[in-house]
Amino acid sequence: MRLTRVELTDFRGYREAQVSLPSGVSTLLGPNGHGKTNLVEAVGYAATLASHRVAGDAPLIRHGCERAVIRAEVVRDARATLLELEIVSGRANRARLNTSPLSRQRDVLGTVRTVLFAPEDLALVKSDPAERRRFTDDLLVARQPRWQGVRQDYDKALKQRNALLKSQRQLRSGRSEDAATLAVFDTHLAQVGAALTYARLRLLRDLEPLVQQAYAAISDAETTVAATYRPSWAQAMKAPSGQDPVPSAGDIEQAMMQSMQEWATLERERGVSLVGPHRDEVALTLGAMPARGYASHGESWSIALALRLASFHLLRRDLGTDPVLILDDVFAELDTGRRERLASMVTDAEQVLVTAAVAGDVPALLGEAAVFDVRDQSVTARSA
């Protein structure tokens, strides 16, 4: 998979931009604040329908404008596809594939696939469990786009159940009809939640060996890193049968239902759901210690990089093609050894986009890269 062209209209600080991208490594060079990250953010948005920098879409629209447009042309197996996304202020966004409108924006997922590493990824190691859950679910969708629908179904069911719990707390309701309604929400939340949890567990089962390999290669250290799923319903779960360490979706659903019953009184008192994928943790450990709070700055960078590189190799293996690998302002944060080891690990990727403030931040191993100068929200290709 390769991006051949990216066009932006009123995206972030860009009034207009058109960039033709070659295969191999492309380096975007320019001072901070001139638009390098904005450009790769747009590429990431085309792949995920979300920004890696902000939670909402409003900041993506250039100040004073009503909409922003991203166009990305991607080639896979000699076939070109044009993706168009229109981000509209105060209204539903719109999407087109090869100029044909789509009824659901999420139907574009899978057209462009990226793995993006940015300084914000330190939060995967240092921040709260929500960051690691988001990482896992985003990778699920990149692997199989249908999981976006499951995520949305779960979020909707959770919101509805929380609203019911909150209303019962406020009304101090013990009516049988309210209990019956809650039981319906319990069943639905457990069904969708079990499907999502099952997918997360299988994903981490496949990903963890790749994380360990990537960490060893980047850090050049013997210390092992592990990613372990810790569900909120673990105490109610019976051990899985057979050789597969992942329990069945049916067993997960039963364990969730049992935990909901055990936590029912406290949930009604607090007016919030305490069991489900939204409460689960992906625990990162370095050796025998939790990475959060114990890993050094360099070790944390290596773990975050390992998670992204493992994602790249998992998608490469599953899809039979490389996702676009994006390294946003990464090399400046690494010591010389980690820079060189990371560079050696990405040279065989079909397409890599690198951003850097100065050329000296980019390892010499990537010196043959195509170079684009970024100044004042304008992108110019250097002549060979």
C-alpha angles and dihedrals in degrees: 000000000000136000109227100176139015123189126184131191120187092340112151105312095343117106089182135345135172121187128177111203129203127210119267123034122346120186122205108204127189146107118293114273096030099103111274096122091040089061097050089041087061090051090050091048090053088057101042108018088235139084121243089215108046135029099225136045100235096087090055093068115085113252112273095016130109099215145015126213130207120190120185127177114202129186124207125167089355091301119120123212126187116213120193124188124185115197108200127195112239095355140076115287119242133220137195134187115203087346093304114124117237123217092216122039092212090066088081091064111116094030091097120023123192140171108208126191118190137159088264087070091080083082088071087071105026104035139069126298092261090074093055093045089053091050091052095047094046089054090048089057093045088052095045116004093205089079090072088071091050090050091052092046091052094047090051094048091047092050091050094047092048090050090053093047090049093050091049091051092050093047094038084226122186096165116142092230090057090050090051091050091050090050089057091052090047091056095047094046091049093049096050093036092052091052091051093045092048090053092048092051093050091047093053091046089058096037103048098073089051091050090053092050093047093048092051091050095048100040098036086215134125095226111112127227124207136188114208128182114228111188125201090232097050097120091058094050123103118215113272116253123234128019098304109096090205114091119224121267088245093056090047091051092052091048091050092050091050091049091049089055091049092049096038097107094048092045091054091048093051097035093227139099112255100181128065145061090303088067099042126108135219100209118206117202131187108204105318096333132083109259092222107083096003107056116091121235092263093046091050091053090049093050093049091048090047091054091053096043090048088052090052093052093045091053091044090054096044099041101037090230136073121258115224107271115217123192107187114195091325106133095059089063096052132081118242095265095051091045093056094043092049092048091052090052097055103042093093094053115115093234132006127180115201126185123199137163093220133019091238090069091065114083117246089239087073093046094117091062123126108256129216122188114219117199129157094348091309125117122207127180115227115233116247 
